[in-house]
Amino acid sequence: MIKQGARVQFNETLLELLQGDITQQTTDAIVNAANSSLLGGGGVDGAIHRAAGPELLAETRQLGGCETGNAKISRGYRLPARYVIHAVGPIYQAGSQQVADLLASAYRRSLDVALEHPIRSIAFPAISTGIYGYPPAEAAPIALSTVIQFARVNPALTLIRFVLFTDTMLETFADALAVIAARDPAIRYV
């Protein structure tokens, strides 16, 4: 089941929030909240690897891992999305600006990688909010402000979607988006 959340437009980009399963997204790319090995794990990472099939693991073995705050791309195999961008978010440490910067970097680098390929639509999970322990209320403003800032100067991305696993996570992201939109008249709800 998919539950629609907020939808906003700025420039030519539509940003959507919804509750659902990221492995079912038909965007050009989905982002995997990966670990640094890129060899699969639990949560979103495990679900993406299971849905994509064993070919994904065979390809990610060839990528040589990935540093925290960075991202690498693979094919999507059995997923509806053509590509998977594997982003490695940080493990949460309360009060650490470096950790916040690494989380923003994971989103930004995912978008950089997307622009290097024929990707116009992308779906993100809430990176680092699972086993890595990032509190959603702290992660959501970082995630949203990072992708909005990026898309403003890189209008090639026409759809940025956050696919959030629970109603609570959807509400948290919708609340953060409302705060950002209230301060920015260029962002309009659609």
N, C-alpha and C positions, 0 to 999 in steps of 0.2 A: 504494500500500500504506500502511496506517495501522498504526503501532506504538503500543500503549497504554503510557503511562508511569504516573506516580503519580496517585492520586485521593485528595483529602482533602475532608472536610466540616467546616464551621464555621458556626454558626448554621443558616440555611436554605440556605446557598450551597454548591454543589459546585464545587471547583476541580480541573480535569483538566489533565494534561500529556500530549501525544501528539506523535508524529512523523508528519508528513503534509503535505498541500497545503491551505493556508488557503482557496484558492479553491473547495474542495469542501465547505466547512463549511455545515451547515444551521442554524446558530445564527441568531438574529434579526439580528445584526450581526457583521461582521468588521471588524477594525481594519487599516488600511493603514499601513505604515511609509512615510509620504509624504515628499516634499521640500517645501520652502516654497511652490513654485509650484502644487502640487496637480495638475500637468499630466502626471503619469506619469514614469517613470524606469526604472531597472533593478531587479533583484531582486524582492522581494515587490510593490513598487509597480507594476512593469511587468507582472508576472503577473496582478495584480488588474485592471489596466486592460485587458489582452488578454482575460481571461475575461469581464469585464462588458460589453465591446463599446464602440463609439464613443459611445454615449449618455452613458457615465460621463465621458468627457473633455469632452463638450459641457456637462454640468452643472458639473464642477469649474472650467471656465473662468469660470463665473459667480460663483464663491465668493470671488474676489479674493485668492487665496493664503492662507497661514496662517503665523503666527509659530512659531518653535521653542518647544516646550513646550506648544503648544496643539493643538486638534483641531476639525475641522468635519465635518459629516455630509452624505452624499448617498444617493441611492437605489442599490440593488445591481444593477439592470437584469438582465443575463443570469446573474448569480451566484445560487446557491441562497439566500444571505442576502438579506434584504429591504433592509438598509442597509449602507453602508460608512462607517466613521468614519475619517477621514484624520488621523493623528497625526504631528506633525513632531518627531522626536527630535533630539538634539544631535549634532554631530560631536565625537568623543571627544578629550579633552585630559587626559593623565595627571595625576592629583592635583587636578583642579579640582572643588571642591564645587559651583560654579555649574553645571557640566555634569551632575553627578549630580542636582542639583535639577531641572534641565530634563528629564532623562529621567523622573524620578518624575512631574513635571508632565504630560508627554505621556500617561502612563498614567492619571493622575487625571482630566485633562480629557476623555479618551476616555470614561471612566465617567460623568463629569458630563453629557456630551452624550447618552450612552445613556439616562440617567434622564429626559431631557427628551422622550423618544420611547417608543413602546410596545415597549421592548426589555427582555427578561428573560434572554436568553442572548447571550453575546458571545465571540468568538474573537480572540485576540491573536497576532501574531508576536513575535519577539524584536526589539523596536524598537531601532534604531541599531547593531545588531551586524553589519550587512553592510558596505556601502561607507563608512558613517560611522565604522567602526573601533572601536566600543565592545567591549572584551573581554567575552565571554559570562560569564566567572566574576565579573566586576564588575557586569554588567547584570542578571543573574538575581536576585540578592537584592534589588536595588532594585525591579525589576518585581514580584516576588512579594509583598514586604512592602507595597508601595504598594497593590496590588489587594486584598490581605487586609484591610488597615486600612480601606480605602474600603468594602468589602463588609460589614464588621462594623457600620458605622453606616448603611448603605444596603442593607437586606436585600431590596430589590426584585429584585436580580440573583440568579437562582437557579442559573445556570451561568456560570462563567468558565473558559474553555479557553485554554490556550497551545498553539498549533500550531507545532511547531518543525520546521525543514526537514531537519535531519540527526540521526542517532543521537547524535552527540557533543553537539549542542546539547540534546537531550532529557536526556542524562545530566547535563549541567551544571545544567540547571534542576531536575532531580530531586534532585541533591545539595544545591542551595541550599534547596529546599523541606524536605528532611530536617532541615537545621540550624534553620530557622524553626520547624518542627513540634516539634522536640525541646525548644525553649524555651517552647512554648505548649500547655498541656494542653487548651485548647479546640479545637485542630485535631486531628482524628482521621482516620487512613487508612481508606478504605472499599474 
